Amino acid sequence: MARATNGKQHHKKKAKILKDAKGYIGARSKLYRTAKDARRRALQNEYKDRRRRKRDMRQLWIVRIGAAARLCGISYSKLMSGLHEAKSEINRKMLADLAVRDFDSFKKIVETIKGTAA
């Protein structure tokens, strides 16, 4: 006996998947079977990339802090070591934001770290 594929639930599921696949190129947005595969892969990548975004942002913050620290005459590792020794509550995200938006404040933080290290 063949499986029924014309019921209300099947149509609802199909419509939901095709709606999710809207905007995909070619058959991926038109044909149910292709759209289903494309949507599955998109959801997998979405899950994976939410985790990857955290890594990428941390890398970006480190690069920004390192560049700003070199402008102030100190290495990234010495700056972070000094912050750790000073038991500072400032994290990499806030430091990177200061380095980009308010360089004078960042410079003052670096000078205090240099003062405690010397």
Phi and psi restraints in degrees (range 20) as a CNS / XPLOR table:
assign (resid 1 and name C) (resid 2 and name N)
       (resid 2 and name CA) (resid 2 and name C) 1.0 -74.8 20.0 2
assign (resid 2 and name N) (resid 2 and name CA)
       (resid 2 and name C) (resid 3 and name N) 1.0 151.6 20.0 2
assign (resid 2 and name C) (resid 3 and name N)
       (resid 3 and name CA) (resid 3 and name C) 1.0 -77.1 20.0 2
assign (resid 3 and name N) (resid 3 and name CA)
       (resid 3 and name C) (resid 4 and name N) 1.0 134.7 20.0 2
assign (resid 3 and name C) (resid 4 and name N)
       (resid 4 and name CA) (resid 4 and name C) 1.0 -74.5 20.0 2
assign (resid 4 and name N) (resid 4 and name CA)
       (resid 4 and name C) (resid 5 and name N) 1.0 129.4 20.0 2
assign (resid 4 and name C) (resid 5 and name N)
       (resid 5 and name CA) (resid 5 and name C) 1.0 -126.2 20.0 2
assign (resid 5 and name N) (resid 5 and name CA)
       (resid 5 and name C) (resid 6 and name N) 1.0 17.3 20.0 2
assign (resid 5 and name C) (resid 6 and name N)
       (resid 6 and name CA) (resid 6 and name C) 1.0 -118.9 20.0 2
assign (resid 6 and name N) (resid 6 and name CA)
       (resid 6 and name C) (resid 7 and name N) 1.0 20.1 20.0 2
assign (resid 6 and name C) (resid 7 and name N)
       (resid 7 and name CA) (resid 7 and name C) 1.0 -82.0 20.0 2
assign (resid 7 and name N) (resid 7 and name CA)
       (resid 7 and name C) (resid 8 and name N) 1.0 169.6 20.0 2
assign (resid 7 and name C) (resid 8 and name N)
       (resid 8 and name CA) (resid 8 and name C) 1.0 -62.9 20.0 2
assign (resid 8 and name N) (resid 8 and name CA)
       (resid 8 and name C) (resid 9 and name N) 1.0 -44.1 20.0 2
assign (resid 8 and name C) (resid 9 and name N)
       (resid 9 and name CA) (resid 9 and name C) 1.0 -63.4 20.0 2
assign (resid 9 and name N) (resid 9 and name CA)
       (resid 9 and name C) (resid 10 and name N) 1.0 -40.8 20.0 2
assign (resid 9 and name C) (resid 10 and name N)
       (resid 10 and name CA) (resid 10 and name C) 1.0 -63.2 20.0 2
assign (resid 10 and name N) (resid 10 and name CA)
       (resid 10 and name C) (resid 11 and name N) 1.0 -41.4 20.0 2
assign (resid 10 and name C) (resid 11 and name N)
       (resid 11 and name CA) (resid 11 and name C) 1.0 -65.9 20.0 2
assign (resid 11 and name N) (resid 11 and name CA)
       (resid 11 and name C) (resid 12 and name N) 1.0 -39.5 20.0 2
assign (resid 11 and name C) (resid 12 and name N)
       (resid 12 and name CA) (resid 12 and name C) 1.0 -63.1 20.0 2
assign (resid 12 and name N) (resid 12 and name CA)
       (resid 12 and name C) (resid 13 and name N) 1.0 -44.0 20.0 2
assign (resid 12 and name C) (resid 13 and name N)
       (resid 13 and name CA) (resid 13 and name C) 1.0 -63.7 20.0 2
assign (resid 13 and name N) (resid 13 and name CA)
       (resid 13 and name C) (resid 14 and name N) 1.0 -44.0 20.0 2
assign (resid 13 and name C) (resid 14 and name N)
       (resid 14 and name CA) (resid 14 and name C) 1.0 -62.3 20.0 2
assign (resid 14 and name N) (resid 14 and name CA)
       (resid 14 and name C) (resid 15 and name N) 1.0 -44.5 20.0 2
assign (resid 14 and name C) (resid 15 and name N)
       (resid 15 and name CA) (resid 15 and name C) 1.0 -63.4 20.0 2
assign (resid 15 and name N) (resid 15 and name CA)
       (resid 15 and name C) (resid 16 and name N) 1.0 -39.2 20.0 2
assign (resid 15 and name C) (resid 16 and name N)
       (resid 16 and name CA) (resid 16 and name C) 1.0 -64.3 20.0 2
assign (resid 16 and name N) (resid 16 and name CA)
       (resid 16 and name C) (resid 17 and name N) 1.0 -43.5 20.0 2
assign (resid 16 and name C) (resid 17 and name N)
       (resid 17 and name CA) (resid 17 and name C) 1.0 -67.5 20.0 2
assign (resid 17 and name N) (resid 17 and name CA)
       (resid 17 and name C) (resid 18 and name N) 1.0 -43.1 20.0 2
assign (resid 17 and name C) (resid 18 and name N)
       (resid 18 and name CA) (resid 18 and name C) 1.0 -65.9 20.0 2
assign (resid 18 and name N) (resid 18 and name CA)
       (resid 18 and name C) (resid 19 and name N) 1.0 -33.5 20.0 2
assign (resid 18 and name C) (resid 19 and name N)
       (resid 19 and name CA) (resid 19 and name C) 1.0 -66.6 20.0 2
assign (resid 19 and name N) (resid 19 and name CA)
       (resid 19 and name C) (resid 20 and name N) 1.0 -41.9 20.0 2
assign (resid 19 and name C) (resid 20 and name N)
       (resid 20 and name CA) (resid 20 and name C) 1.0 -64.1 20.0 2
assign (resid 20 and name N) (resid 20 and name CA)
       (resid 20 and name C) (resid 21 and name N) 1.0 -33.2 20.0 2
assign (resid 20 and name C) (resid 21 and name N)
       (resid 21 and name CA) (resid 21 and name C) 1.0 -86.1 20.0 2
assign (resid 21 and name N) (resid 21 and name CA)
       (resid 21 and name C) (resid 22 and name N) 1.0 2.9 20.0 2
assign (resid 21 and name C) (resid 22 and name N)
       (resid 22 and name CA) (resid 22 and name C) 1.0 -59.4 20.0 2
assign (resid 22 and name N) (resid 22 and name CA)
       (resid 22 and name C) (resid 23 and name N) 1.0 133.5 20.0 2
assign (resid 22 and name C) (resid 23 and name N)
       (resid 23 and name CA) (resid 23 and name C) 1.0 97.6 20.0 2
assign (resid 23 and name N) (resid 23 and name CA)
       (resid 23 and name C) (resid 24 and name N) 1.0 -13.2 20.0 2
assign (resid 23 and name C) (resid 24 and name N)
       (resid 24 and name CA) (resid 24 and name C) 1.0 -71.6 20.0 2
assign (resid 24 and name N) (resid 24 and name CA)
       (resid 24 and name C) (resid 25 and name N) 1.0 156.1 20.0 2
assign (resid 24 and name C) (resid 25 and name N)
       (resid 25 and name CA) (resid 25 and name C) 1.0 -82.1 20.0 2
assign (resid 25 and name N) (resid 25 and name CA)
       (resid 25 and name C) (resid 26 and name N) 1.0 136.9 20.0 2
assign (resid 25 and name C) (resid 26 and name N)
       (resid 26 and name CA) (resid 26 and name C) 1.0 65.1 20.0 2
assign (resid 26 and name N) (resid 26 and name CA)
       (resid 26 and name C) (resid 27 and name N) 1.0 -137.4 20.0 2
assign (resid 26 and name C) (resid 27 and name N)
       (resid 27 and name CA) (resid 27 and name C) 1.0 -64.1 20.0 2
assign (resid 27 and name N) (resid 27 and name CA)
       (resid 27 and name C) (resid 28 and name N) 1.0 -22.0 20.0 2
assign (resid 27 and name C) (resid 28 and name N)
       (resid 28 and name CA) (resid 28 and name C) 1.0 -61.2 20.0 2
assign (resid 28 and name N) (resid 28 and name CA)
       (resid 28 and name C) (resid 29 and name N) 1.0 -21.9 20.0 2
assign (resid 28 and name C) (resid 29 and name N)
       (resid 29 and name CA) (resid 29 and name C) 1.0 -105.6 20.0 2
assign (resid 29 and name N) (resid 29 and name CA)
       (resid 29 and name C) (resid 30 and name N) 1.0 -6.7 20.0 2
assign (resid 29 and name C) (resid 30 and name N)
       (resid 30 and name CA) (resid 30 and name C) 1.0 -110.0 20.0 2
assign (resid 30 and name N) (resid 30 and name CA)
       (resid 30 and name C) (resid 31 and name N) 1.0 -43.3 20.0 2
assign (resid 30 and name C) (resid 31 and name N)
       (resid 31 and name CA) (resid 31 and name C) 1.0 -95.0 20.0 2
assign (resid 31 and name N) (resid 31 and name CA)
       (resid 31 and name C) (resid 32 and name N) 1.0 132.8 20.0 2
assign (resid 31 and name C) (resid 32 and name N)
       (resid 32 and name CA) (resid 32 and name C) 1.0 -59.3 20.0 2
assign (resid 32 and name N) (resid 32 and name CA)
       (resid 32 and name C) (resid 33 and name N) 1.0 -49.9 20.0 2
assign (resid 32 and name C) (resid 33 and name N)
       (resid 33 and name CA) (resid 33 and name C) 1.0 -64.2 20.0 2
assign (resid 33 and name N) (resid 33 and name CA)
       (resid 33 and name C) (resid 34 and name N) 1.0 -42.7 20.0 2
assign (resid 33 and name C) (resid 34 and name N)
       (resid 34 and name CA) (resid 34 and name C) 1.0 -68.4 20.0 2
assign (resid 34 and name N) (resid 34 and name CA)
       (resid 34 and name C) (resid 35 and name N) 1.0 -40.9 20.0 2
assign (resid 34 and name C) (resid 35 and name N)
       (resid 35 and name CA) (resid 35 and name C) 1.0 -64.7 20.0 2
assign (resid 35 and name N) (resid 35 and name CA)
       (resid 35 and name C) (resid 36 and name N) 1.0 -37.0 20.0 2
assign (resid 35 and name C) (resid 36 and name N)
       (resid 36 and name CA) (resid 36 and name C) 1.0 -62.1 20.0 2
assign (resid 36 and name N) (resid 36 and name CA)
       (resid 36 and name C) (resid 37 and name N) 1.0 -44.6 20.0 2
assign (resid 36 and name C) (resid 37 and name N)
       (resid 37 and name CA) (resid 37 and name C) 1.0 -66.6 20.0 2
assign (resid 37 and name N) (resid 37 and name CA)
       (resid 37 and name C) (resid 38 and name N) 1.0 -42.9 20.0 2
assign (resid 37 and name C) (resid 38 and name N)
       (resid 38 and name CA) (resid 38 and name C) 1.0 -63.7 20.0 2
assign (resid 38 and name N) (resid 38 and name CA)
       (resid 38 and name C) (resid 39 and name N) 1.0 -40.0 20.0 2
assign (resid 38 and name C) (resid 39 and name N)
       (resid 39 and name CA) (resid 39 and name C) 1.0 -66.8 20.0 2
assign (resid 39 and name N) (resid 39 and name CA)
       (resid 39 and name C) (resid 40 and name N) 1.0 -41.8 20.0 2
assign (resid 39 and name C) (resid 40 and name N)
       (resid 40 and name CA) (resid 40 and name C) 1.0 -59.5 20.0 2
assign (resid 40 and name N) (resid 40 and name CA)
       (resid 40 and name C) (resid 41 and name N) 1.0 -45.9 20.0 2
assign (resid 40 and name C) (resid 41 and name N)
       (resid 41 and name CA) (resid 41 and name C) 1.0 -66.0 20.0 2
assign (resid 41 and name N) (resid 41 and name CA)
       (resid 41 and name C) (resid 42 and name N) 1.0 -39.0 20.0 2
assign (resid 41 and name C) (resid 42 and name N)
       (resid 42 and name CA) (resid 42 and name C) 1.0 -62.4 20.0 2
assign (resid 42 and name N) (resid 42 and name CA)
       (resid 42 and name C) (resid 43 and name N) 1.0 -40.9 20.0 2
assign (resid 42 and name C) (resid 43 and name N)
       (resid 43 and name CA) (resid 43 and name C) 1.0 -67.2 20.0 2
assign (resid 43 and name N) (resid 43 and name CA)
       (resid 43 and name C) (resid 44 and name N) 1.0 -37.1 20.0 2
assign (resid 43 and name C) (resid 44 and name N)
       (resid 44 and name CA) (resid 44 and name C) 1.0 -63.3 20.0 2
assign (resid 44 and name N) (resid 44 and name CA)
       (resid 44 and name C) (resid 45 and name N) 1.0 -46.1 20.0 2
assign (resid 44 and name C) (resid 45 and name N)
       (resid 45 and name CA) (resid 45 and name C) 1.0 -65.5 20.0 2
assign (resid 45 and name N) (resid 45 and name CA)
       (resid 45 and name C) (resid 46 and name N) 1.0 -36.9 20.0 2
assign (resid 45 and name C) (resid 46 and name N)
       (resid 46 and name CA) (resid 46 and name C) 1.0 -61.3 20.0 2
assign (resid 46 and name N) (resid 46 and name CA)
       (resid 46 and name C) (resid 47 and name N) 1.0 -45.4 20.0 2
assign (resid 46 and name C) (resid 47 and name N)
       (resid 47 and name CA) (resid 47 and name C) 1.0 -62.2 20.0 2
assign (resid 47 and name N) (resid 47 and name CA)
       (resid 47 and name C) (resid 48 and name N) 1.0 -47.6 20.0 2
assign (resid 47 and name C) (resid 48 and name N)
       (resid 48 and name CA) (resid 48 and name C) 1.0 -63.6 20.0 2
assign (resid 48 and name N) (resid 48 and name CA)
       (resid 48 and name C) (resid 49 and name N) 1.0 -41.8 20.0 2
assign (resid 48 and name C) (resid 49 and name N)
       (resid 49 and name CA) (resid 49 and name C) 1.0 -75.7 20.0 2
assign (resid 49 and name N) (resid 49 and name CA)
       (resid 49 and name C) (resid 50 and name N) 1.0 -20.9 20.0 2
assign (resid 49 and name C) (resid 50 and name N)
       (resid 50 and name CA) (resid 50 and name C) 1.0 -64.1 20.0 2
assign (resid 50 and name N) (resid 50 and name CA)
       (resid 50 and name C) (resid 51 and name N) 1.0 -36.2 20.0 2
assign (resid 50 and name C) (resid 51 and name N)
       (resid 51 and name CA) (resid 51 and name C) 1.0 -76.0 20.0 2
assign (resid 51 and name N) (resid 51 and name CA)
       (resid 51 and name C) (resid 52 and name N) 1.0 -38.6 20.0 2
assign (resid 51 and name C) (resid 52 and name N)
       (resid 52 and name CA) (resid 52 and name C) 1.0 -64.4 20.0 2
assign (resid 52 and name N) (resid 52 and name CA)
       (resid 52 and name C) (resid 53 and name N) 1.0 -34.4 20.0 2
assign (resid 52 and name C) (resid 53 and name N)
       (resid 53 and name CA) (resid 53 and name C) 1.0 -58.8 20.0 2
assign (resid 53 and name N) (resid 53 and name CA)
       (resid 53 and name C) (resid 54 and name N) 1.0 -39.0 20.0 2
assign (resid 53 and name C) (resid 54 and name N)
       (resid 54 and name CA) (resid 54 and name C) 1.0 -62.2 20.0 2
assign (resid 54 and name N) (resid 54 and name CA)
       (resid 54 and name C) (resid 55 and name N) 1.0 -42.8 20.0 2
assign (resid 54 and name C) (resid 55 and name N)
       (resid 55 and name CA) (resid 55 and name C) 1.0 -64.4 20.0 2
assign (resid 55 and name N) (resid 55 and name CA)
       (resid 55 and name C) (resid 56 and name N) 1.0 -45.6 20.0 2
assign (resid 55 and name C) (resid 56 and name N)
       (resid 56 and name CA) (resid 56 and name C) 1.0 -63.1 20.0 2
assign (resid 56 and name N) (resid 56 and name CA)
       (resid 56 and name C) (resid 57 and name N) 1.0 -40.9 20.0 2
assign (resid 56 and name C) (resid 57 and name N)
       (resid 57 and name CA) (resid 57 and name C) 1.0 -65.7 20.0 2
assign (resid 57 and name N) (resid 57 and name CA)
       (resid 57 and name C) (resid 58 and name N) 1.0 -42.4 20.0 2
assign (resid 57 and name C) (resid 58 and name N)
       (resid 58 and name CA) (resid 58 and name C) 1.0 -61.3 20.0 2
assign (resid 58 and name N) (resid 58 and name CA)
       (resid 58 and name C) (resid 59 and name N) 1.0 -42.1 20.0 2
assign (resid 58 and name C) (resid 59 and name N)
       (resid 59 and name CA) (resid 59 and name C) 1.0 -60.3 20.0 2
assign (resid 59 and name N) (resid 59 and name CA)
       (resid 59 and name C) (resid 60 and name N) 1.0 -43.0 20.0 2
assign (resid 59 and name C) (resid 60 and name N)
       (resid 60 and name CA) (resid 60 and name C) 1.0 -62.6 20.0 2
assign (resid 60 and name N) (resid 60 and name CA)
       (resid 60 and name C) (resid 61 and name N) 1.0 -44.1 20.0 2
assign (resid 60 and name C) (resid 61 and name N)
       (resid 61 and name CA) (resid 61 and name C) 1.0 -60.4 20.0 2
assign (resid 61 and name N) (resid 61 and name CA)
       (resid 61 and name C) (resid 62 and name N) 1.0 -42.4 20.0 2
assign (resid 61 and name C) (resid 62 and name N)
       (resid 62 and name CA) (resid 62 and name C) 1.0 -64.1 20.0 2
assign (resid 62 and name N) (resid 62 and name CA)
       (resid 62 and name C) (resid 63 and name N) 1.0 -41.7 20.0 2
assign (resid 62 and name C) (resid 63 and name N)
       (resid 63 and name CA) (resid 63 and name C) 1.0 -63.2 20.0 2
assign (resid 63 and name N) (resid 63 and name CA)
       (resid 63 and name C) (resid 64 and name N) 1.0 -44.3 20.0 2
assign (resid 63 and name C) (resid 64 and name N)
       (resid 64 and name CA) (resid 64 and name C) 1.0 -64.8 20.0 2
assign (resid 64 and name N) (resid 64 and name CA)
       (resid 64 and name C) (resid 65 and name N) 1.0 -43.4 20.0 2
assign (resid 64 and name C) (resid 65 and name N)
       (resid 65 and name CA) (resid 65 and name C) 1.0 -64.3 20.0 2
assign (resid 65 and name N) (resid 65 and name CA)
       (resid 65 and name C) (resid 66 and name N) 1.0 -42.9 20.0 2
assign (resid 65 and name C) (resid 66 and name N)
       (resid 66 and name CA) (resid 66 and name C) 1.0 -61.4 20.0 2
assign (resid 66 and name N) (resid 66 and name CA)
       (resid 66 and name C) (resid 67 and name N) 1.0 -42.7 20.0 2
assign (resid 66 and name C) (resid 67 and name N)
       (resid 67 and name CA) (resid 67 and name C) 1.0 -65.5 20.0 2
assign (resid 67 and name N) (resid 67 and name CA)
       (resid 67 and name C) (resid 68 and name N) 1.0 -44.0 20.0 2
assign (resid 67 and name C) (resid 68 and name N)
       (resid 68 and name CA) (resid 68 and name C) 1.0 -68.1 20.0 2
assign (resid 68 and name N) (resid 68 and name CA)
       (resid 68 and name C) (resid 69 and name N) 1.0 -37.4 20.0 2
assign (resid 68 and name C) (resid 69 and name N)
       (resid 69 and name CA) (resid 69 and name C) 1.0 -64.7 20.0 2
assign (resid 69 and name N) (resid 69 and name CA)
       (resid 69 and name C) (resid 70 and name N) 1.0 -40.2 20.0 2
assign (resid 69 and name C) (resid 70 and name N)
       (resid 70 and name CA) (resid 70 and name C) 1.0 -63.6 20.0 2
assign (resid 70 and name N) (resid 70 and name CA)
       (resid 70 and name C) (resid 71 and name N) 1.0 -34.4 20.0 2
assign (resid 70 and name C) (resid 71 and name N)
       (resid 71 and name CA) (resid 71 and name C) 1.0 -64.8 20.0 2
assign (resid 71 and name N) (resid 71 and name CA)
       (resid 71 and name C) (resid 72 and name N) 1.0 -28.1 20.0 2
assign (resid 71 and name C) (resid 72 and name N)
       (resid 72 and name CA) (resid 72 and name C) 1.0 -91.3 20.0 2
assign (resid 72 and name N) (resid 72 and name CA)
       (resid 72 and name C) (resid 73 and name N) 1.0 -0.1 20.0 2
assign (resid 72 and name C) (resid 73 and name N)
       (resid 73 and name CA) (resid 73 and name C) 1.0 84.2 20.0 2
assign (resid 73 and name N) (resid 73 and name CA)
       (resid 73 and name C) (resid 74 and name N) 1.0 30.5 20.0 2
assign (resid 73 and name C) (resid 74 and name N)
       (resid 74 and name CA) (resid 74 and name C) 1.0 -141.9 20.0 2
assign (resid 74 and name N) (resid 74 and name CA)
       (resid 74 and name C) (resid 75 and name N) 1.0 150.0 20.0 2
assign (resid 74 and name C) (resid 75 and name N)
       (resid 75 and name CA) (resid 75 and name C) 1.0 -83.0 20.0 2
assign (resid 75 and name N) (resid 75 and name CA)
       (resid 75 and name C) (resid 76 and name N) 1.0 161.5 20.0 2
assign (resid 75 and name C) (resid 76 and name N)
       (resid 76 and name CA) (resid 76 and name C) 1.0 -60.7 20.0 2
assign (resid 76 and name N) (resid 76 and name CA)
       (resid 76 and name C) (resid 77 and name N) 1.0 -45.0 20.0 2
assign (resid 76 and name C) (resid 77 and name N)
       (resid 77 and name CA) (resid 77 and name C) 1.0 -65.3 20.0 2
assign (resid 77 and name N) (resid 77 and name CA)
       (resid 77 and name C) (resid 78 and name N) 1.0 -38.6 20.0 2
assign (resid 77 and name C) (resid 78 and name N)
       (resid 78 and name CA) (resid 78 and name C) 1.0 -68.1 20.0 2
assign (resid 78 and name N) (resid 78 and name CA)
       (resid 78 and name C) (resid 79 and name N) 1.0 -38.3 20.0 2
assign (resid 78 and name C) (resid 79 and name N)
       (resid 79 and name CA) (resid 79 and name C) 1.0 -62.6 20.0 2
assign (resid 79 and name N) (resid 79 and name CA)
       (resid 79 and name C) (resid 80 and name N) 1.0 -49.0 20.0 2
assign (resid 79 and name C) (resid 80 and name N)
       (resid 80 and name CA) (resid 80 and name C) 1.0 -66.9 20.0 2
assign (resid 80 and name N) (resid 80 and name CA)
       (resid 80 and name C) (resid 81 and name N) 1.0 -36.3 20.0 2
assign (resid 80 and name C) (resid 81 and name N)
       (resid 81 and name CA) (resid 81 and name C) 1.0 -64.1 20.0 2
assign (resid 81 and name N) (resid 81 and name CA)
       (resid 81 and name C) (resid 82 and name N) 1.0 -43.4 20.0 2
assign (resid 81 and name C) (resid 82 and name N)
       (resid 82 and name CA) (resid 82 and name C) 1.0 -63.2 20.0 2
assign (resid 82 and name N) (resid 82 and name CA)
       (resid 82 and name C) (resid 83 and name N) 1.0 -41.0 20.0 2
assign (resid 82 and name C) (resid 83 and name N)
       (resid 83 and name CA) (resid 83 and name C) 1.0 -64.0 20.0 2
assign (resid 83 and name N) (resid 83 and name CA)
       (resid 83 and name C) (resid 84 and name N) 1.0 -39.1 20.0 2
assign (resid 83 and name C) (resid 84 and name N)
       (resid 84 and name CA) (resid 84 and name C) 1.0 -66.9 20.0 2
assign (resid 84 and name N) (resid 84 and name CA)
       (resid 84 and name C) (resid 85 and name N) 1.0 -43.4 20.0 2
assign (resid 84 and name C) (resid 85 and name N)
       (resid 85 and name CA) (resid 85 and name C) 1.0 -64.8 20.0 2
assign (resid 85 and name N) (resid 85 and name CA)
       (resid 85 and name C) (resid 86 and name N) 1.0 -35.1 20.0 2
assign (resid 85 and name C) (resid 86 and name N)
       (resid 86 and name CA) (resid 86 and name C) 1.0 -79.0 20.0 2
assign (resid 86 and name N) (resid 86 and name CA)
       (resid 86 and name C) (resid 87 and name N) 1.0 -0.8 20.0 2
assign (resid 86 and name C) (resid 87 and name N)
       (resid 87 and name CA) (resid 87 and name C) 1.0 52.6 20.0 2
assign (resid 87 and name N) (resid 87 and name CA)
       (resid 87 and name C) (resid 88 and name N) 1.0 45.3 20.0 2
assign (resid 87 and name C) (resid 88 and name N)
       (resid 88 and name CA) (resid 88 and name C) 1.0 -75.5 20.0 2
assign (resid 88 and name N) (resid 88 and name CA)
       (resid 88 and name C) (resid 89 and name N) 1.0 144.4 20.0 2
assign (resid 88 and name C) (resid 89 and name N)
       (resid 89 and name CA) (resid 89 and name C) 1.0 -90.0 20.0 2
assign (resid 89 and name N) (resid 89 and name CA)
       (resid 89 and name C) (resid 90 and name N) 1.0 -2.3 20.0 2
assign (resid 89 and name C) (resid 90 and name N)
       (resid 90 and name CA) (resid 90 and name C) 1.0 -78.9 20.0 2
assign (resid 90 and name N) (resid 90 and name CA)
       (resid 90 and name C) (resid 91 and name N) 1.0 131.7 20.0 2
assign (resid 90 and name C) (resid 91 and name N)
       (resid 91 and name CA) (resid 91 and name C) 1.0 -101.7 20.0 2
assign (resid 91 and name N) (resid 91 and name CA)
       (resid 91 and name C) (resid 92 and name N) 1.0 177.1 20.0 2
assign (resid 91 and name C) (resid 92 and name N)
       (resid 92 and name CA) (resid 92 and name C) 1.0 -63.7 20.0 2
assign (resid 92 and name N) (resid 92 and name CA)
       (resid 92 and name C) (resid 93 and name N) 1.0 -36.6 20.0 2
assign (resid 92 and name C) (resid 93 and name N)
       (resid 93 and name CA) (resid 93 and name C) 1.0 -62.6 20.0 2
assign (resid 93 and name N) (resid 93 and name CA)
       (resid 93 and name C) (resid 94 and name N) 1.0 -46.4 20.0 2
assign (resid 93 and name C) (resid 94 and name N)
       (resid 94 and name CA) (resid 94 and name C) 1.0 -68.3 20.0 2
assign (resid 94 and name N) (resid 94 and name CA)
       (resid 94 and name C) (resid 95 and name N) 1.0 -39.5 20.0 2
assign (resid 94 and name C) (resid 95 and name N)
       (resid 95 and name CA) (resid 95 and name C) 1.0 -62.1 20.0 2
assign (resid 95 and name N) (resid 95 and name CA)
       (resid 95 and name C) (resid 96 and name N) 1.0 -44.3 20.0 2
assign (resid 95 and name C) (resid 96 and name N)
       (resid 96 and name CA) (resid 96 and name C) 1.0 -63.6 20.0 2
assign (resid 96 and name N) (resid 96 and name CA)
       (resid 96 and name C) (resid 97 and name N) 1.0 -38.4 20.0 2
assign (resid 96 and name C) (resid 97 and name N)
       (resid 97 and name CA) (resid 97 and name C) 1.0 -65.0 20.0 2
assign (resid 97 and name N) (resid 97 and name CA)
       (resid 97 and name C) (resid 98 and name N) 1.0 -41.8 20.0 2
assign (resid 97 and name C) (resid 98 and name N)
       (resid 98 and name CA) (resid 98 and name C) 1.0 -63.6 20.0 2
assign (resid 98 and name N) (resid 98 and name CA)
       (resid 98 and name C) (resid 99 and name N) 1.0 -42.0 20.0 2
assign (resid 98 and name C) (resid 99 and name N)
       (resid 99 and name CA) (resid 99 and name C) 1.0 -61.2 20.0 2
assign (resid 99 and name N) (resid 99 and name CA)
       (resid 99 and name C) (resid 100 and name N) 1.0 -35.3 20.0 2
assign (resid 99 and name C) (resid 100 and name N)
       (resid 100 and name CA) (resid 100 and name C) 1.0 -84.9 20.0 2
assign (resid 100 and name N) (resid 100 and name CA)
       (resid 100 and name C) (resid 101 and name N) 1.0 -45.2 20.0 2
assign (resid 100 and name C) (resid 101 and name N)
       (resid 101 and name CA) (resid 101 and name C) 1.0 -92.8 20.0 2
assign (resid 101 and name N) (resid 101 and name CA)
       (resid 101 and name C) (resid 102 and name N) 1.0 -35.4 20.0 2
assign (resid 101 and name C) (resid 102 and name N)
       (resid 102 and name CA) (resid 102 and name C) 1.0 -137.3 20.0 2
assign (resid 102 and name N) (resid 102 and name CA)
       (resid 102 and name C) (resid 103 and name N) 1.0 78.4 20.0 2
assign (resid 102 and name C) (resid 103 and name N)
       (resid 103 and name CA) (resid 103 and name C) 1.0 -64.2 20.0 2
assign (resid 103 and name N) (resid 103 and name CA)
       (resid 103 and name C) (resid 104 and name N) 1.0 -31.2 20.0 2
assign (resid 103 and name C) (resid 104 and name N)
       (resid 104 and name CA) (resid 104 and name C) 1.0 -62.6 20.0 2
assign (resid 104 and name N) (resid 104 and name CA)
       (resid 104 and name C) (resid 105 and name N) 1.0 -42.5 20.0 2
assign (resid 104 and name C) (resid 105 and name N)
       (resid 105 and name CA) (resid 105 and name C) 1.0 -64.5 20.0 2
assign (resid 105 and name N) (resid 105 and name CA)
       (resid 105 and name C) (resid 106 and name N) 1.0 -40.4 20.0 2
assign (resid 105 and name C) (resid 106 and name N)
       (resid 106 and name CA) (resid 106 and name C) 1.0 -61.9 20.0 2
assign (resid 106 and name N) (resid 106 and name CA)
       (resid 106 and name C) (resid 107 and name N) 1.0 -41.4 20.0 2
assign (resid 106 and name C) (resid 107 and name N)
       (resid 107 and name CA) (resid 107 and name C) 1.0 -61.5 20.0 2
assign (resid 107 and name N) (resid 107 and name CA)
       (resid 107 and name C) (resid 108 and name N) 1.0 -40.7 20.0 2
assign (resid 107 and name C) (resid 108 and name N)
       (resid 108 and name CA) (resid 108 and name C) 1.0 -63.3 20.0 2
assign (resid 108 and name N) (resid 108 and name CA)
       (resid 108 and name C) (resid 109 and name N) 1.0 -40.6 20.0 2
assign (resid 108 and name C) (resid 109 and name N)
       (resid 109 and name CA) (resid 109 and name C) 1.0 -62.2 20.0 2
assign (resid 109 and name N) (resid 109 and name CA)
       (resid 109 and name C) (resid 110 and name N) 1.0 -44.1 20.0 2
assign (resid 109 and name C) (resid 110 and name N)
       (resid 110 and name CA) (resid 110 and name C) 1.0 -63.0 20.0 2
assign (resid 110 and name N) (resid 110 and name CA)
       (resid 110 and name C) (resid 111 and name N) 1.0 -40.6 20.0 2
assign (resid 110 and name C) (resid 111 and name N)
       (resid 111 and name CA) (resid 111 and name C) 1.0 -64.4 20.0 2
assign (resid 111 and name N) (resid 111 and name CA)
       (resid 111 and name C) (resid 112 and name N) 1.0 -39.0 20.0 2
assign (resid 111 and name C) (resid 112 and name N)
       (resid 112 and name CA) (resid 112 and name C) 1.0 -66.2 20.0 2
assign (resid 112 and name N) (resid 112 and name CA)
       (resid 112 and name C) (resid 113 and name N) 1.0 -36.3 20.0 2
assign (resid 112 and name C) (resid 113 and name N)
       (resid 113 and name CA) (resid 113 and name C) 1.0 -67.3 20.0 2
assign (resid 113 and name N) (resid 113 and name CA)
       (resid 113 and name C) (resid 114 and name N) 1.0 -42.6 20.0 2
assign (resid 113 and name C) (resid 114 and name N)
       (resid 114 and name CA) (resid 114 and name C) 1.0 -63.0 20.0 2
assign (resid 114 and name N) (resid 114 and name CA)
       (resid 114 and name C) (resid 115 and name N) 1.0 -38.6 20.0 2
assign (resid 114 and name C) (resid 115 and name N)
       (resid 115 and name CA) (resid 115 and name C) 1.0 -64.7 20.0 2
assign (resid 115 and name N) (resid 115 and name CA)
       (resid 115 and name C) (resid 116 and name N) 1.0 -41.3 20.0 2
assign (resid 115 and name C) (resid 116 and name N)
       (resid 116 and name CA) (resid 116 and name C) 1.0 -73.9 20.0 2
assign (resid 116 and name N) (resid 116 and name CA)
       (resid 116 and name C) (resid 117 and name N) 1.0 -30.2 20.0 2
assign (resid 116 and name C) (resid 117 and name N)
       (resid 117 and name CA) (resid 117 and name C) 1.0 -75.3 20.0 2
assign (resid 117 and name N) (resid 117 and name CA)
       (resid 117 and name C) (resid 118 and name N) 1.0 -29.9 20.0 2
